[in-house]
Amino acid sequence: MNYASLDRFYEVTDKNVLALQEAKAAGKKVVGQYCIYSPLEIPLAAGAVPVSLCGTKNDSIPPAEAVLPRSLCPLIKSSFGFALQDSCPYLAASDIVVADTTCDGKKKMYELLGKYKPVMLLQLPHVQDGDALSYWRGQYGKLQERLEKDLGTTITPLKLKEAMRLCNRLRLALKEVLDLARLDPSPLNGMQMLNICFRASFMPDYEQAIAMLQDIAAEVKASCIKAPRDEARIIVTGVPAGMGSHKVIQLLEDCGACVVCLDNCSGYKKVRLMIDEEADPLTALAKRYLDTPCAVMSPNPNRYAVLEQLVENFKAHAVVDLTWQGCQTYDVESFSLKKFIREELDIPFLQIVTDYSPADTEQLKVRVEAFLEMIR
């Protein structure tokens, strides 16, 4: 079904690059970010525009493989390839890049990236206890100091709280859209939700993004069809995906499933938690972001608890765990996740290990069709 609000959103976000260039021409500084452990609020409080950086296209991988190992995760190679080619306008506009030591491949790639752009590397702890929280708050304090120095500004507690309120509103607006898929049938499919999340992450004007997302949620909800459809409702968990790395999500839906939730860093993980606007700003920020249940955390109990809740909320019939080739953390964790999904939640589970290339599409289609037939 076509929605006028969604068409307007696509039309506006087609011009995201132009909007960012206009903001920069007007004197705005730009802070590029690769991971959702990097807070949006601190750059916003510095008067800058935080923006996601490119890393979802296959055509930037071959240049990267001249420097990086071919066995490395495609997300890392794609991100670095954009830097080598100078083909990501968001990276080109960035005055500084904020990155996190999530996995070994990323943190070593960031060392090389430092030759192309100033990089502020946050040393992410890989546990989620009280000591880690204190340490992570300290890392955010260092980020605040670095941005104040590099951008020539002062970040006050008041500015941080204003940024926290703005980001909470943005998360709520996007969550309202993604939560429409709790309905049966879902009025939005997985590809639409992926496209919305992907485009929204590049919007420099947060107030505009909030208003447009609210319009989408209102129109889609008012247009919902009440009769359920006979289709498998799938949660896709695992690695982040975007437009260009959407192969598995597209394939699932081409084979007749409906992806109702994207439990990854490019989807529902962005909106799952709000920030306590009344608490000490850096502590509240550190607590909220450190809670992200990424497979780099060891142990990672939050991922299982979150998935259990998502399966219930979205009435999911099965879980598909998407893993990029070379992503050791998600690949290893998939064994425990399969056991949990099958034995504790008692629903089917499928892990798909792939890359951005279309070369294995037909092979994956056979597996997906067999999986969906089993669900039926």
C-alpha positions as CSV (number, residue, x, y, z in Angstrom):
1,M,0.0,0.0,0.0
2,N,1.3,3.5,-0.8
3,Y,1.3,6.2,1.8
4,A,1.6,9.9,1.0
5,S,3.6,10.6,4.1
6,L,6.1,7.9,3.3
7,D,6.4,9.3,-0.3
8,R,7.1,12.7,1.2
9,F,9.7,11.2,3.5
10,Y,11.5,9.5,0.6
11,E,11.4,12.8,-1.4
12,V,12.9,14.8,1.5
13,T,15.6,12.2,2.4
14,D,16.7,11.9,-1.2
15,K,18.2,15.3,-0.5
16,N,19.9,14.4,2.7
17,V,23.4,15.1,1.2
18,L,22.3,18.5,0.0
19,A,20.7,19.4,3.4
20,L,23.9,18.4,5.2
21,Q,26.0,20.5,2.7
22,E,23.7,23.5,3.3
23,A,24.1,23.1,7.1
24,K,27.8,23.0,6.8
25,A,27.9,26.0,4.5
26,A,25.9,27.8,7.2
27,G,28.7,27.1,9.7
28,K,27.6,23.9,11.3
29,K,30.2,21.4,12.2
30,V,29.6,17.7,11.4
31,V,30.5,14.7,13.5
32,G,30.5,11.4,11.7
33,Q,29.6,8.2,13.6
34,Y,29.9,4.5,12.8
35,C,28.2,2.8,15.8
36,I,25.3,3.3,18.1
37,Y,27.6,3.2,21.1
38,S,28.6,6.7,20.0
39,P,26.2,9.2,21.6
40,L,24.2,11.6,19.4
41,E,23.6,13.9,22.3
42,I,27.2,15.1,22.9
43,P,27.8,16.4,19.3
44,L,24.3,18.0,19.4
45,A,25.2,19.7,22.6
46,A,28.3,21.0,20.9
47,G,26.1,22.6,18.2
48,A,27.2,20.1,15.6
49,V,25.3,17.7,13.3
50,P,25.9,14.0,14.2
51,V,25.5,11.8,11.1
52,S,25.8,8.1,10.3
53,L,28.6,7.1,8.0
54,C,28.5,4.8,4.9
55,G,29.3,1.1,5.2
56,T,26.5,-0.9,3.5
57,K,27.5,-0.9,-0.2
58,N,29.3,-3.8,-2.0
59,D,31.1,-1.6,-4.6
60,S,33.4,0.0,-2.0
61,I,34.7,-3.3,-0.8
62,P,37.2,-4.2,-3.7
63,P,39.3,-1.0,-3.1
64,A,39.4,-1.8,0.6
65,E,40.7,-5.4,0.0
66,A,43.9,-3.9,-1.4
67,V,44.6,-2.9,2.2
68,L,42.5,-5.0,4.4
69,P,42.2,-8.8,4.6
70,R,39.6,-10.3,2.3
71,S,38.4,-12.5,5.2
72,L,37.4,-9.4,7.1
73,C,33.7,-8.5,7.8
74,P,32.1,-6.7,4.7
75,L,30.9,-3.9,6.9
76,I,34.4,-2.9,7.9
77,K,35.7,-3.2,4.4
78,S,32.8,-1.2,2.9
79,S,33.3,1.6,5.5
80,F,37.1,1.8,4.8
81,G,36.5,1.6,1.0
82,F,34.4,4.7,1.1
83,A,37.3,6.5,2.8
84,L,39.8,5.3,0.2
85,Q,37.6,6.3,-2.7
86,D,36.4,9.5,-1.0
87,S,32.9,8.5,-2.1
88,C,30.9,8.9,1.1
89,P,29.6,12.5,1.2
90,Y,28.9,12.2,4.9
91,L,32.4,11.2,5.7
92,A,33.7,14.0,3.4
93,A,31.6,16.5,5.4
94,S,32.7,15.3,8.8
95,D,35.0,17.5,10.8
96,I,35.8,14.6,13.1
97,V,34.8,10.9,13.3
98,V,33.7,9.3,16.5
99,A,34.3,5.5,16.6
100,D,34.2,2.7,19.2
101,T,36.4,-0.3,19.9
102,T,33.6,-2.8,19.4
103,C,35.5,-5.6,17.6
104,D,39.2,-6.1,16.7
105,G,38.7,-5.5,13.0
106,K,37.0,-2.2,13.5
107,K,39.5,-0.8,15.9
108,K,42.4,-1.7,13.7
109,M,40.6,-0.2,10.7
110,Y,40.1,3.0,12.6
111,E,43.9,3.3,13.0
112,L,44.1,3.4,9.2
113,L,41.1,5.7,8.9
114,G,43.0,8.3,11.1
115,K,45.1,9.1,8.0
116,Y,42.1,10.4,6.2
117,K,40.1,12.1,9.0
118,P,40.5,13.1,12.7
119,V,39.3,10.2,14.7
120,M,38.1,10.2,18.4
121,L,38.2,6.5,19.5
122,L,36.1,5.5,22.4
123,Q,37.5,2.5,24.3
124,L,34.4,0.5,24.8
125,P,34.3,-1.9,27.7
126,H,33.0,-5.4,26.8
127,V,31.1,-6.0,30.0
128,Q,28.0,-4.2,31.4
129,D,28.6,-3.9,35.1
130,G,29.1,-1.0,37.5
131,D,32.8,-0.6,36.9
132,A,32.2,-0.6,33.1
133,L,29.6,2.1,33.5
134,S,32.0,4.4,35.5
135,Y,34.7,3.8,32.9
136,W,32.3,4.5,30.0
137,R,31.1,7.7,31.6
138,G,34.8,8.7,31.7
139,Q,35.1,8.0,28.0
140,Y,32.1,10.2,27.3
141,G,33.8,12.9,29.4
142,K,36.9,12.7,27.1
143,L,34.6,12.9,24.1
144,Q,33.1,16.0,25.5
145,E,36.5,17.6,26.0
146,R,37.7,16.6,22.5
147,L,34.7,18.1,20.8
148,E,34.9,21.3,22.8
149,K,38.6,21.6,21.8
150,D,38.2,20.6,18.1
151,L,34.9,22.5,17.5
152,G,35.7,25.5,19.6
153,T,32.7,25.4,21.8
154,T,31.5,24.7,25.4
155,I,29.2,21.9,26.2
156,T,27.1,22.7,29.3
157,P,24.8,20.4,31.3
158,L,21.9,22.4,30.1
159,K,22.9,21.9,26.4
160,L,23.3,18.2,27.1
161,K,19.8,17.9,28.7
162,E,18.3,19.7,25.7
163,A,20.0,17.3,23.4
164,M,18.8,14.3,25.5
165,R,15.2,15.5,25.2
166,L,15.5,16.0,21.5
167,C,17.0,12.5,20.9
168,N,14.3,10.9,23.1
169,R,11.7,12.6,21.0
170,L,13.4,11.3,17.8
171,R,13.6,7.7,19.2
172,L,10.0,7.8,20.3
173,A,8.9,9.0,16.8
174,L,10.9,6.2,15.1
175,K,9.7,3.6,17.6
176,E,6.1,4.5,16.9
177,V,6.7,3.7,13.2
178,L,8.5,0.4,13.9
179,D,5.9,-0.6,16.5
180,L,3.3,-0.6,13.8
181,A,4.6,-4.0,12.8
182,R,3.2,-5.4,16.0
183,L,-0.2,-5.3,14.3
184,D,-1.4,-8.3,12.4
185,P,-1.1,-8.0,9.6
186,S,1.9,-5.6,9.7
187,P,1.1,-2.5,7.6
188,L,4.8,-2.0,6.9
189,N,7.2,-4.7,5.6
190,G,10.8,-5.2,6.6
191,M,12.2,-3.5,3.6
192,Q,10.1,-0.4,4.2
193,M,11.2,-0.3,7.9
194,L,14.8,-0.8,6.9
195,N,14.6,2.0,4.4
196,I,13.0,4.4,6.9
197,C,15.6,3.7,9.6
198,F,18.4,4.0,7.0
199,R,17.3,7.3,5.6
200,A,16.4,8.8,9.0
201,S,20.0,8.2,10.2
202,F,21.3,10.6,7.6
203,M,18.8,13.4,8.3
204,P,20.6,16.5,9.7
205,D,17.5,18.2,10.8
206,Y,16.1,16.2,13.8
207,E,12.9,18.3,14.2
208,Q,12.1,17.7,10.6
209,A,12.8,14.0,11.1
210,I,10.5,13.8,14.1
211,A,7.6,15.5,12.3
212,M,7.9,13.3,9.3
213,L,8.1,10.1,11.3
214,Q,5.1,11.1,13.3
215,D,3.2,11.8,10.1
216,I,4.1,8.3,8.8
217,A,3.0,6.6,12.0
218,A,-0.4,8.5,12.0
219,E,-1.2,7.9,8.4
220,V,-0.2,4.2,8.4
221,K,-2.0,3.5,11.6
222,A,-5.2,5.1,10.2
223,S,-5.0,3.0,7.1
224,C,-4.5,-0.4,8.6
225,I,-6.2,-3.5,7.3
226,K,-7.7,-5.5,10.1
227,A,-7.8,-9.0,8.5
228,P,-4.8,-11.1,9.4
229,R,-2.7,-12.6,6.5
230,D,-1.3,-16.1,6.4
231,E,2.4,-15.3,6.4
232,A,5.4,-16.1,8.6
233,R,6.2,-13.2,10.9
234,I,10.0,-13.1,11.2
235,I,12.4,-11.2,13.5
236,V,15.8,-10.6,11.9
237,T,18.4,-10.3,14.6
238,G,22.2,-10.0,14.4
239,V,24.5,-7.6,12.5
240,P,23.5,-4.2,11.3
241,A,22.1,-3.9,7.7
242,G,21.1,-1.0,5.5
243,M,20.2,-0.2,1.9
244,G,22.9,-2.0,-0.1
245,S,23.3,-4.8,2.5
246,H,19.6,-5.7,2.5
247,K,19.9,-8.9,0.6
248,V,18.6,-11.3,3.3
249,I,15.7,-9.1,4.3
250,Q,14.6,-8.7,0.7
251,L,14.9,-12.4,0.1
252,L,12.8,-13.4,3.1
253,E,10.0,-11.2,1.9
254,D,10.3,-12.2,-1.7
255,C,9.8,-15.8,-0.5
256,G,6.6,-14.9,1.3
257,A,7.6,-13.9,4.9
258,C,7.0,-10.7,6.6
259,V,9.9,-9.2,8.6
260,V,8.2,-7.6,11.5
261,C,11.3,-6.5,13.5
262,L,14.9,-5.7,12.8
263,D,16.7,-6.5,16.1
264,N,20.0,-4.9,15.1
265,C,21.9,-1.6,15.4
266,S,20.3,-0.1,12.3
267,G,16.8,-0.9,13.6
268,Y,15.1,-1.5,16.9
269,K,18.2,-1.3,19.1
270,K,18.2,2.4,18.3
271,V,14.8,3.0,19.9
272,R,14.5,0.4,22.6
273,L,15.6,2.6,25.5
274,M,15.1,6.2,26.3
275,I,17.4,8.4,28.4
276,D,16.7,9.6,32.0
277,E,16.4,13.3,31.3
278,E,16.6,14.2,35.0
279,A,19.8,12.3,35.9
280,D,23.4,13.5,35.6
281,P,23.8,13.9,31.8
282,L,27.0,11.9,31.2
283,T,25.9,9.2,33.6
284,A,22.5,8.8,32.0
285,L,24.1,8.8,28.5
286,A,26.7,6.2,29.5
287,K,24.0,4.0,31.1
288,R,21.7,4.1,28.2
289,Y,24.3,3.4,25.5
290,L,26.3,0.8,27.4
291,D,23.0,-1.2,27.7
292,T,23.1,-2.0,24.0
293,P,23.1,-5.8,23.7
294,C,25.8,-6.2,21.0
295,A,27.6,-9.5,20.7
296,V,30.9,-7.8,21.6
297,M,29.6,-7.9,25.2
298,S,30.7,-10.9,27.2
299,P,28.5,-12.1,28.7
300,N,25.6,-10.7,26.7
301,P,22.4,-11.6,28.7
302,N,20.5,-8.5,27.5
303,R,20.3,-9.9,24.0
304,Y,18.4,-12.9,25.1
305,A,16.0,-11.0,27.4
306,V,15.3,-8.4,24.7
307,L,14.7,-11.1,22.0
308,E,12.2,-12.9,24.3
309,Q,10.3,-9.7,24.7
310,L,10.4,-8.9,21.0
311,V,9.1,-12.3,20.0
312,E,6.1,-11.8,22.3
313,N,5.4,-8.2,21.3
314,F,5.7,-8.7,17.6
315,K,4.0,-12.2,17.6
316,A,6.9,-13.7,15.8
317,H,6.8,-17.2,14.4
318,A,10.6,-17.5,13.9
319,V,14.0,-15.8,14.3
320,V,16.6,-15.4,11.6
321,D,20.1,-14.5,12.8
322,L,22.0,-12.6,10.1
323,T,25.8,-12.8,10.4
324,W,28.3,-11.2,8.2
325,Q,31.2,-13.4,7.1
326,G,34.2,-12.7,9.3
327,C,32.1,-11.3,12.2
328,Q,33.4,-13.6,14.9
329,T,31.4,-12.3,17.8
330,Y,28.0,-12.7,16.2
331,D,29.0,-16.0,14.6
332,V,30.1,-17.6,17.9
333,E,27.1,-16.2,19.8
334,S,24.7,-17.7,17.3
335,F,25.2,-21.2,18.7
336,S,23.9,-20.1,22.2
337,L,21.2,-18.0,20.6
338,K,19.9,-20.9,18.6
339,K,19.7,-23.0,21.7
340,F,17.8,-20.3,23.5
341,I,15.4,-19.6,20.7
342,R,14.6,-23.3,20.0
343,E,14.5,-24.6,23.6
344,E,13.4,-21.6,25.7
345,L,11.1,-19.8,23.2
346,D,10.2,-22.9,21.2
347,I,10.1,-21.3,17.8
348,P,12.2,-22.0,14.7
349,F,15.6,-20.5,14.2
350,L,17.9,-20.0,11.2
351,Q,21.3,-18.5,11.0
352,I,22.4,-17.0,7.7
353,V,26.1,-16.3,7.2
354,T,26.8,-14.2,4.1
355,D,28.3,-11.0,2.8
356,Y,27.1,-8.1,0.6
357,S,27.6,-9.9,-2.7
358,P,24.6,-11.2,-4.6
359,A,26.7,-14.3,-5.6
360,D,25.0,-16.7,-3.1
361,T,21.4,-15.4,-3.5
362,E,20.1,-18.5,-5.2
363,Q,21.7,-20.8,-2.6
364,L,20.2,-18.7,0.2
365,K,16.8,-18.7,-1.5
366,V,16.7,-22.5,-1.3
367,R,17.5,-22.4,2.4
368,V,14.9,-19.7,3.1
369,E,12.2,-21.4,1.2
370,A,12.8,-24.6,3.1
371,F,12.8,-22.8,6.4
372,L,9.5,-21.0,5.6
373,E,7.9,-24.2,4.5
374,M,8.9,-25.8,7.8
375,I,7.2,-22.9,9.6
376,R,4.0,-23.3,7.6
